[in-house]
């Protein structure tokens, strides 16, 4: 496995993977970014930079996350949430076909190993509130605002 640390507006991002795909992307407390980027992770670093620069709304990376079949099912559904939109945990449970699995869906969402690329930040409470986020609610708010900036009001 290869690892690279790269700077983002939200802190240092740790990317792990190899030629078989990216296995994890997470925010971490590491202070320094890596000097050399392994070839297997160059595309991930570039696509994340494009996302934060406002040039990318979807990702096209080879992914290889580790998880249970149920978690992978939830993560696949998360990946279908369009840029700039949100869904509730209840809506997500309905999309995987089991409204009673809302807690299991929330748990799988919280174990998402691919920060931003699998957009767990786009899942909110049924009442529209920002709820749990592994990177912290301020980062979740930042990501949602980044994807849906406030409209500039016209003076005339």
NUNUMAR-906252 format. One record per residue (C-alpha): x, y, z; residue in one letter; residue number from 1. Coordinates in Angstrom, 3 decimals. Each point is the difference from the previous one (the first is absolute). Last residue first. Layout:
BEGIN
+----------+----------+----------+------+------+
:       xx :       yy :       zz : resn : resi :
+----------+----------+----------+------+------+
:        X :        Y :        Z :    A :  NUM :
...
+----------+----------+----------+------+------+
This chain:
BEGIN
+----------+----------+----------+------+------+
:       xx :       yy :       zz : resn : resi :
+----------+----------+----------+------+------+
:  -30.349 :   46.400 :   -9.043 :    X :  156 :
:    2.305 :   -0.969 :    2.861 :    X :  155 :
:    0.004 :   -3.620 :   -1.078 :    X :  154 :
:    0.414 :   -2.604 :    2.685 :    X :  153 :
:    2.823 :   -2.496 :   -0.367 :    X :  152 :
:   -1.400 :   -3.482 :    0.552 :    X :  151 :
:    1.373 :   -1.910 :    2.953 :    X :  150 :
:    2.474 :   -2.730 :   -0.971 :    X :  149 :
:   -1.344 :   -3.531 :   -0.483 :    X :  148 :
:    2.908 :   -2.405 :   -0.319 :    X :  147 :
:    2.342 :    2.099 :    2.129 :    X :  146 :
:   -2.868 :    0.691 :    2.411 :    X :  145 :
:   -0.565 :   -3.744 :    0.443 :    X :  144 :
:    3.728 :   -0.581 :    0.462 :    X :  143 :
:    0.352 :    2.816 :    2.544 :    X :  142 :
:   -3.006 :   -1.245 :    2.008 :    X :  141 :
:    1.489 :   -3.496 :    0.115 :    X :  140 :
:    3.357 :    1.435 :    1.066 :    X :  139 :
:   -1.656 :    1.972 :    2.826 :    X :  138 :
:   -1.981 :   -3.147 :    0.948 :    X :  137 :
:    3.088 :   -2.084 :    0.727 :    X :  136 :
:    2.054 :   -2.235 :   -2.297 :    X :  135 :
:   -1.897 :   -3.110 :    1.123 :    X :  134 :
:   -3.337 :    1.717 :   -0.645 :    X :  133 :
:   -3.034 :   -0.179 :    2.221 :    X :  132 :
:   -3.080 :    2.037 :   -0.849 :    X :  131 :
:   -0.572 :    3.201 :   -1.896 :    X :  130 :
:   -3.678 :    0.777 :    0.330 :    X :  129 :
:   -2.463 :   -0.211 :   -2.878 :    X :  128 :
:   -2.800 :   -1.503 :    2.122 :    X :  127 :
:    0.670 :   -3.447 :   -1.455 :    X :  126 :
:    3.626 :    0.369 :    1.109 :    X :  125 :
:    2.709 :    0.475 :   -2.599 :    X :  124 :
:    1.951 :   -2.105 :   -2.484 :    X :  123 :
:    2.104 :    1.991 :   -2.490 :    X :  122 :
:    3.124 :   -0.322 :    2.184 :    X :  121 :
:   -0.028 :   -3.736 :   -0.792 :    X :  120 :
:    1.251 :    0.932 :   -3.468 :    X :  119 :
:    1.947 :   -3.060 :   -1.155 :    X :  118 :
:    2.854 :    1.969 :   -1.558 :    X :  117 :
:   -0.277 :    2.523 :    2.875 :    X :  116 :
:    1.621 :   -2.311 :    2.569 :    X :  115 :
:    0.413 :   -3.579 :   -1.218 :    X :  114 :
:   -0.041 :   -2.324 :    3.022 :    X :  113 :
:   -3.736 :    0.317 :    0.730 :    X :  112 :
:   -0.439 :   -1.324 :    3.544 :    X :  111 :
:   -2.457 :    2.740 :    0.995 :    X :  110 :
:   -2.191 :   -0.773 :   -3.010 :    X :  109 :
:   -0.019 :   -3.660 :    1.003 :    X :  108 :
:   -1.259 :    1.010 :    3.469 :    X :  107 :
:   -2.650 :    2.314 :   -1.467 :    X :  106 :
:   -1.163 :   -2.796 :   -2.293 :    X :  105 :
:   -0.115 :   -2.423 :    2.946 :    X :  104 :
:   -2.061 :    2.539 :    1.916 :    X :  103 :
:   -2.404 :    0.513 :   -2.937 :    X :  102 :
:   -0.367 :   -3.722 :   -0.653 :    X :  101 :
:   -3.768 :    0.019 :    0.602 :    X :  100 :
:   -0.562 :    1.850 :   -3.292 :    X :   99 :
:    1.580 :   -2.908 :   -1.872 :    X :   98 :
:    0.359 :    0.234 :   -3.770 :    X :   97 :
:    3.413 :    1.600 :   -0.444 :    X :   96 :
:   -1.732 :    3.157 :   -1.211 :    X :   95 :
:   -2.403 :   -0.019 :    2.973 :    X :   94 :
:    2.935 :   -0.059 :    2.447 :    X :   93 :
:    1.542 :    2.963 :   -1.863 :    X :   92 :
:   -3.248 :    1.930 :    0.202 :    X :   91 :
:   -0.113 :   -0.644 :    3.766 :    X :   90 :
:    3.631 :    1.077 :    0.420 :    X :   89 :
:   -0.976 :    3.236 :   -1.716 :    X :   88 :
:    1.139 :    1.074 :   -3.428 :    X :   87 :
:    2.095 :    2.965 :   -1.122 :    X :   86 :
:    0.755 :    1.730 :   -3.271 :    X :   85 :
:    2.903 :    2.054 :   -1.353 :    X :   84 :
:    1.718 :   -2.903 :   -1.736 :    X :   83 :
:   -2.408 :   -2.847 :   -0.696 :    X :   82 :
:   -0.540 :   -2.833 :    2.486 :    X :   81 :
:    0.882 :   -3.160 :   -1.957 :    X :   80 :
:    3.250 :   -0.618 :    1.905 :    X :   79 :
:   -2.063 :   -0.293 :    3.176 :    X :   78 :
:   -1.892 :   -2.909 :   -1.592 :    X :   77 :
:    3.255 :   -1.846 :   -0.657 :    X :   76 :
:    1.077 :    0.780 :    3.569 :    X :   75 :
:   -3.212 :   -1.550 :    1.339 :    X :   74 :
:    0.500 :   -3.198 :   -2.035 :    X :   73 :
:    3.676 :   -0.081 :    1.015 :    X :   72 :
:   -1.031 :    0.201 :    3.655 :    X :   71 :
:   -2.445 :   -2.872 :   -0.479 :    X :   70 :
:    2.611 :   -2.165 :   -1.736 :    X :   69 :
:    2.398 :    0.664 :    2.863 :    X :   68 :
:    2.916 :    2.370 :   -0.378 :    X :   67 :
:    3.355 :    0.726 :   -1.644 :    X :   66 :
:   -0.022 :    2.654 :   -2.686 :    X :   65 :
:    1.578 :   -0.736 :   -3.398 :    X :   64 :
:   -0.622 :    2.991 :   -2.222 :    X :   63 :
:    1.246 :    0.756 :   -3.518 :    X :   62 :
:   -0.572 :    3.721 :   -0.276 :    X :   61 :
:   -2.423 :    1.952 :   -2.132 :    X :   60 :
:   -1.264 :    2.693 :    2.359 :    X :   59 :
:   -2.868 :    2.411 :   -0.520 :    X :   58 :
:   -0.432 :    3.757 :    0.499 :    X :   57 :
:    3.452 :    1.169 :   -1.089 :    X :   56 :
:    1.401 :    3.489 :   -0.728 :    X :   55 :
:   -0.977 :    1.688 :    3.271 :    X :   54 :
:    3.621 :    0.227 :    1.178 :    X :   53 :
:   -0.824 :   -2.447 :    2.816 :    X :   52 :
:   -1.270 :   -2.551 :   -2.508 :    X :   51 :
:    2.956 :    0.563 :   -2.344 :    X :   50 :
:    2.436 :   -0.599 :    2.886 :    X :   49 :
:   -1.898 :   -3.187 :    0.890 :    X :   48 :
:    0.242 :   -1.157 :   -3.625 :    X :   47 :
:    3.750 :    0.668 :   -0.097 :    X :   46 :
:    0.760 :   -1.850 :    3.245 :    X :   45 :
:   -2.111 :   -2.970 :   -1.125 :    X :   44 :
:    1.692 :   -0.040 :   -3.421 :    X :   43 :
:    3.465 :   -0.004 :    1.560 :    X :   42 :
:   -0.787 :   -2.905 :    2.347 :    X :   41 :
:    1.381 :   -2.992 :   -1.948 :    X :   40 :
:    2.968 :    2.137 :   -1.131 :    X :   39 :
:    1.096 :    0.536 :    3.595 :    X :   38 :
:    0.039 :    3.735 :    0.846 :    X :   37 :
:    3.282 :    1.391 :    1.271 :    X :   36 :
:    0.310 :    2.897 :    2.431 :    X :   35 :
:   -2.727 :   -1.140 :    2.367 :    X :   34 :
:   -2.056 :    2.615 :    1.860 :    X :   33 :
:    0.985 :    1.037 :    3.478 :    X :   32 :
:   -2.093 :    0.562 :    3.126 :    X :   31 :
:   -1.720 :   -3.358 :    0.485 :    X :   30 :
:   -3.366 :    0.481 :    1.746 :    X :   29 :
:   -1.920 :   -2.080 :   -2.464 :    X :   28 :
:   -2.734 :    0.233 :   -2.611 :    X :   27 :
:   -0.660 :   -3.290 :   -1.713 :    X :   26 :
:    0.239 :   -1.740 :   -3.340 :    X :   25 :
:    0.046 :   -3.781 :    0.025 :    X :   24 :
:    0.345 :   -3.045 :   -2.241 :    X :   23 :
:    0.943 :    1.685 :   -3.275 :    X :   22 :
:    0.333 :   -2.515 :   -2.796 :    X :   21 :
:    1.613 :   -3.265 :   -1.105 :    X :   20 :
:    3.215 :    1.840 :   -0.986 :    X :   19 :
:    0.415 :    1.064 :    3.626 :    X :   18 :
:   -1.869 :    1.845 :    2.705 :    X :   17 :
:    0.094 :    2.388 :    2.932 :    X :   16 :
:   -0.780 :    3.734 :   -0.050 :    X :   15 :
:    0.457 :    2.155 :    3.105 :    X :   14 :
:   -1.410 :    3.533 :   -0.194 :    X :   13 :
:    1.559 :    2.855 :    1.945 :    X :   12 :
:   -2.357 :    2.752 :    1.022 :    X :   11 :
:   -3.340 :    1.371 :   -1.171 :    X :   10 :
:    1.314 :    2.218 :   -2.818 :    X :    9 :
:    1.931 :   -3.045 :   -1.220 :    X :    8 :
:    3.656 :   -1.003 :    0.373 :    X :    7 :
:    1.187 :   -3.429 :   -1.089 :    X :    6 :
:    1.283 :   -3.057 :    1.838 :    X :    5 :
:    0.871 :   -3.053 :   -2.073 :    X :    4 :
:   -0.111 :   -3.690 :    0.800 :    X :    3 :
:    0.811 :   -3.038 :   -2.135 :    X :    2 :
:   -1.100 :   -3.534 :    0.773 :    X :    1 :
+----------+----------+----------+------+------+
